[in-house]
Amino acid sequence: MIKAIDHIVLSANDLGKTIWFYCDVLGMELQRFTPPAGGDERLALGFGSNKINLHDVRKPFEPHTRNPTIGSLDICFLSDKPVDQWREHVLSFDIPIELGPVQRTGATGPLLSIYLRDPDGNLVEISNTMD
């Protein structure tokens, strides 16, 4: 049985802007690694026990999705920090909130969420569980 997601891959048009958004705005940690088989250094975003590998959309790491593209990701992050505080924090970076706070349903149950977009137009949902 499948039990978890180990990582996902995010294709980016401008790695610098993507790293700024996910690290400086959302608080993730930039990780650098070299694949076990060797090759060029790779970049990833770490948070909790999760990892998002970064690919430059113009030269993605092999193998890759059939059509590497930007702006097609829709991802939801769970946070202990209240979404109202996230809203204020994100707005302090002049990043617009597209929607929220609104109630949604996630894998773990009811959520309270805000929606925004990363530099490539990917939809980012930041949520709190509603216990």
C-alpha positions as CSV (number, residue, x, y, z in Angstrom):
1,M,0.0,0.0,0.0
2,I,1.1,3.6,-0.6
3,K,1.5,5.3,2.7
4,A,2.8,8.8,2.1
5,I,4.2,11.3,-0.5
6,D,8.0,11.5,-0.2
7,H,8.4,14.6,-2.4
8,I,6.9,16.5,-5.2
9,V,8.6,18.5,-8.0
10,L,7.9,22.1,-8.7
11,S,9.0,23.5,-12.1
12,A,10.0,27.1,-11.8
13,N,10.7,29.8,-14.4
14,D,13.0,31.8,-12.1
15,L,14.6,29.8,-9.3
16,G,15.6,32.9,-7.4
17,K,12.1,34.3,-7.2
18,T,10.7,30.8,-6.3
19,I,13.2,30.4,-3.5
20,W,12.4,33.8,-2.2
21,F,8.7,33.1,-2.1
22,Y,8.9,29.7,-0.5
23,C,11.8,30.5,1.9
24,D,11.4,34.1,2.8
25,V,7.6,34.4,2.6
26,L,6.5,30.9,3.6
27,G,9.5,30.0,5.8
28,M,10.7,26.9,4.1
29,E,14.4,26.0,4.1
30,L,16.5,25.8,1.0
31,Q,18.3,22.4,0.7
32,R,21.1,21.6,-1.7
33,F,21.9,18.0,-2.6
34,T,23.7,15.9,-5.2
35,P,21.9,12.8,-6.4
36,P,23.4,9.4,-5.3
37,A,24.3,8.6,-8.9
38,G,26.2,11.9,-9.2
39,G,25.5,14.8,-11.5
40,D,24.7,18.5,-10.9
41,E,23.7,19.9,-7.5
42,R,20.0,19.9,-7.0
43,L,17.8,22.3,-5.0
44,A,14.8,21.5,-2.8
45,L,12.5,23.2,-0.3
46,G,12.3,21.6,3.1
47,F,9.5,22.1,5.7
48,G,8.6,19.7,8.5
49,S,9.3,16.2,7.2
50,N,8.4,17.2,3.6
51,K,10.4,18.2,0.6
52,I,9.7,19.9,-2.7
53,N,12.4,19.4,-5.4
54,L,12.9,22.4,-7.7
55,H,13.4,22.1,-11.4
56,D,14.3,24.9,-13.8
57,V,11.4,24.6,-16.3
58,R,14.0,25.0,-19.2
59,K,16.2,22.2,-18.0
60,P,14.4,19.8,-15.7
61,F,16.2,16.8,-14.1
62,E,15.6,13.5,-15.9
63,P,13.2,11.8,-15.8
64,H,10.6,14.4,-15.6
65,T,6.9,15.0,-16.2
66,R,5.9,14.7,-19.9
67,N,5.3,18.4,-20.2
68,P,7.2,20.4,-17.5
69,T,5.3,23.6,-17.1
70,I,4.9,26.4,-14.6
71,G,1.6,27.6,-13.0
72,S,-0.1,24.2,-13.0
73,L,0.4,23.3,-9.3
74,D,-2.5,23.6,-6.8
75,I,-1.1,22.8,-3.4
76,C,-2.4,23.0,0.2
77,F,-0.1,23.5,3.2
78,L,-1.2,22.9,6.7
79,S,0.0,25.4,9.4
80,D,-0.3,25.8,13.1
81,K,-0.1,29.6,12.6
82,P,-3.6,31.0,12.3
83,V,-4.6,31.9,8.7
84,D,-5.4,35.5,9.8
85,Q,-1.7,35.9,10.8
86,W,-0.6,34.3,7.5
87,R,-2.9,36.8,5.7
88,E,-1.2,39.8,7.4
89,H,2.3,38.3,6.8
90,V,1.7,37.6,3.1
91,L,0.2,41.0,2.6
92,S,3.3,42.6,4.2
93,F,5.3,41.2,1.2
94,D,2.8,42.9,-1.2
95,I,1.5,39.5,-2.3
96,P,-2.3,39.6,-2.8
97,I,-4.6,37.2,-1.2
98,E,-6.8,35.7,-3.9
99,L,-9.4,34.2,-1.6
100,G,-10.1,33.7,2.1
101,P,-10.3,33.0,4.8
102,V,-12.8,30.4,3.6
103,Q,-13.8,27.0,4.9
104,R,-12.7,24.0,2.9
105,T,-12.4,20.2,3.3
106,G,-9.0,18.6,3.3
107,A,-7.6,15.1,3.8
108,T,-7.8,15.5,7.6
109,G,-11.2,17.1,7.8
110,P,-12.5,20.7,7.8
111,L,-10.0,23.5,7.0
112,L,-9.9,27.3,7.2
113,S,-7.9,28.5,4.2
114,I,-6.4,31.4,2.4
115,Y,-5.3,31.3,-1.3
116,L,-2.4,33.1,-3.0
117,R,-0.1,32.6,-6.0
118,D,3.6,32.0,-6.1
119,P,5.8,33.9,-8.7
120,D,4.9,31.3,-11.4
121,G,1.1,31.5,-10.8
122,N,0.8,28.2,-8.9
123,L,-2.1,28.2,-6.5
124,V,-1.0,28.0,-2.9
125,E,-3.5,27.3,-0.1
126,I,-2.4,27.8,3.5
127,S,-4.8,26.2,5.9
128,N,-5.6,25.5,9.6
129,T,-7.4,22.4,10.6
130,M,-10.7,23.1,12.3
131,D,-10.9,20.8,15.2
